[in-house]
C-alpha cells in the first residue's frame, strides 16, 4: 500500500494528506474546487514550517513531503491507480454515498475504501458499493499531524483482512489505532458530543458564562480545551451534524441538539472557520475574547 488518494482538501483532508506524504506515501489530493486544493497545500506547507521552527523536521523533509503530493480536480483520474482511498468530504450522508458509488466504479477491485466520517454509519456507506468487505472507517483526530489517535470503525461486513491492514497502516503513520464497532458517533463522538451539547445547554440556561464553563472543565477536569472553545475549533456546523446523526440513529432525546446550537449554525456563527462562535476570532484564534452575544 504505497499510493493513497485523499478526497477533500479541507482541514481534515489536507491534514490526512500531510501525514501520509510525510510518512513517505505518494498522495493524490482530490477536490473539485481548485482554490480548495491550493489552500490545502498552502496549509500543509505552513504546518511543515511550524514543524521546522520547532525543530521536529528539517527543510529537506518539507520538500520531500510536498513532492509526494499531487493535486487533482477529477475524481476518476485521481483514484485510478491507488491502493487506498481516504474520503474526507463533508459530513453529509448523501455526499458520501455518491462519492463511494463513484469510487466503487473508478477504483481497482483490490482497493480499500476508507472514510474519515466522525459519526455516519460505515455499513450504510458500504451498502452502495460492491465491496463492503473493503469499506472501513479511518477517523483521524484534528489536528491530524499532532493527534495520535485513529479510531478504526468496522462496518457490518468489513473483513478481518481489511481491518488488519488499516491497523498496521495506522502504526506506520505513527498513530495509535483503536478498533470500534459501527454505531452512531462510534466512541469518540458518542462521548464527546453530548458533553459539548450539555455545555451549550448550560450556557443557554444562564448557569454560567462562556469562559466560566470552559474554565471549570479545563481546571476542574484537566481538559486541555474547554468544551465551548473545542466546539468552535471543531466547527459548530460539524457538531450539529454529528448530534443529528446520533439523535436520528438512537432516537434518544439525550442526543437532541441544543436549540442554541441550532440557532448559531443557522445564523452562520460556526466558530473559528467563520470568525465567530462562542468566542470572537477577529483578532486571535486563541479564544481570548467572548463573542458579543454572550457578554
Secondary structure in CASP SS format (residue, H / E / C, confidence):
PFRMAT SS
TARGET T0000
AUTHOR 0000-0000-0000
METHOD secondary structure of the structure
MODEL  1
X C 1.00
X C 1.00
X E 1.00
X E 1.00
X E 1.00
X E 1.00
X E 1.00
X C 1.00
X C 1.00
X C 1.00
X H 1.00
X H 1.00
X H 1.00
X H 1.00
X H 1.00
X H 1.00
X H 1.00
X H 1.00
X H 1.00
X H 1.00
X H 1.00
X H 1.00
X C 1.00
X C 1.00
X C 1.00
X E 1.00
X E 1.00
X E 1.00
X E 1.00
X E 1.00
X C 1.00
X C 1.00
X C 1.00
X H 1.00
X H 1.00
X H 1.00
X H 1.00
X H 1.00
X H 1.00
X H 1.00
X H 1.00
X H 1.00
X H 1.00
X H 1.00
X H 1.00
X H 1.00
X H 1.00
X H 1.00
X H 1.00
X H 1.00
X H 1.00
X H 1.00
X H 1.00
X H 1.00
X C 1.00
X C 1.00
X C 1.00
X C 1.00
X H 1.00
X H 1.00
X H 1.00
X H 1.00
X H 1.00
X H 1.00
X H 1.00
X H 1.00
X H 1.00
X C 1.00
X E 1.00
X E 1.00
X E 1.00
X E 1.00
X C 1.00
X C 1.00
X H 1.00
X H 1.00
X H 1.00
X H 1.00
X H 1.00
X C 1.00
X C 1.00
X C 1.00
X C 1.00
X E 1.00
X E 1.00
X E 1.00
X E 1.00
X C 1.00
X C 1.00
X C 1.00
X C 1.00
X C 1.00
X H 1.00
X H 1.00
X H 1.00
X H 1.00
X H 1.00
X H 1.00
X H 1.00
X H 1.00
X H 1.00
X H 1.00
X H 1.00
X H 1.00
X H 1.00
X H 1.00
X C 1.00
X C 1.00
X C 1.00
X C 1.00
X C 1.00
X E 1.00
X E 1.00
X E 1.00
X E 1.00
X C 1.00
X C 1.00
X C 1.00
X C 1.00
X C 1.00
X C 1.00
X H 1.00
X H 1.00
X H 1.00
X H 1.00
X H 1.00
X C 1.00
X C 1.00
X C 1.00
X C 1.00
X C 1.00
X H 1.00
X H 1.00
X H 1.00
X E 1.00
X E 1.00
X E 1.00
X E 1.00
X E 1.00
X E 1.00
X C 1.00
X C 1.00
X C 1.00
X C 1.00
X C 1.00
X C 1.00
X C 1.00
X C 1.00
X E 1.00
X E 1.00
X E 1.00
X E 1.00
X E 1.00
X E 1.00
X C 1.00
X C 1.00
X C 1.00
X C 1.00
X C 1.00
X H 1.00
X H 1.00
X H 1.00
X H 1.00
X H 1.00
X H 1.00
X H 1.00
X H 1.00
X H 1.00
X H 1.00
X H 1.00
X H 1.00
X H 1.00
X C 1.00
X C 1.00
X C 1.00
X E 1.00
X E 1.00
X E 1.00
X E 1.00
X E 1.00
X E 1.00
X C 1.00
X C 1.00
X C 1.00
X C 1.00
X C 1.00
X C 1.00
X H 1.00
X H 1.00
X H 1.00
X H 1.00
X H 1.00
X H 1.00
X H 1.00
X H 1.00
X H 1.00
X H 1.00
X H 1.00
X H 1.00
X H 1.00
X H 1.00
X H 1.00
X H 1.00
X H 1.00
X C 1.00
X C 1.00
X C 1.00
X C 1.00
X C 1.00
X H 1.00
X H 1.00
X H 1.00
X H 1.00
X H 1.00
X H 1.00
X H 1.00
X H 1.00
X H 1.00
X H 1.00
X H 1.00
X H 1.00
X C 1.00
X C 1.00
X C 1.00
X C 1.00
X C 1.00
X H 1.00
X H 1.00
X H 1.00
X H 1.00
X H 1.00
X H 1.00
X H 1.00
X H 1.00
X C 1.00
X H 1.00
X H 1.00
X H 1.00
X H 1.00
X H 1.00
X H 1.00
X H 1.00
X H 1.00
X H 1.00
X H 1.00
X H 1.00
X H 1.00
X H 1.00
X H 1.00
X H 1.00
X C 1.00
X C 1.00
X H 1.00
X H 1.00
X H 1.00
X C 1.00
X C 1.00
X C 1.00
X H 1.00
X H 1.00
X H 1.00
X H 1.00
X H 1.00
X H 1.00
X H 1.00
X H 1.00
X C 1.00
X C 1.00
X C 1.00
X C 1.00
X E 1.00
X H 1.00
X H 1.00
X H 1.00
X C 1.00
X E 1.00
X C 1.00
X C 1.00
X E 1.00
X E 1.00
X C 1.00
X C 1.00
X C 1.00
X C 1.00
X C 1.00
X C 1.00
X C 1.00
X C 1.00
X E 1.00
X E 1.00
X C 1.00
X H 1.00
X H 1.00
X H 1.00
X C 1.00
END
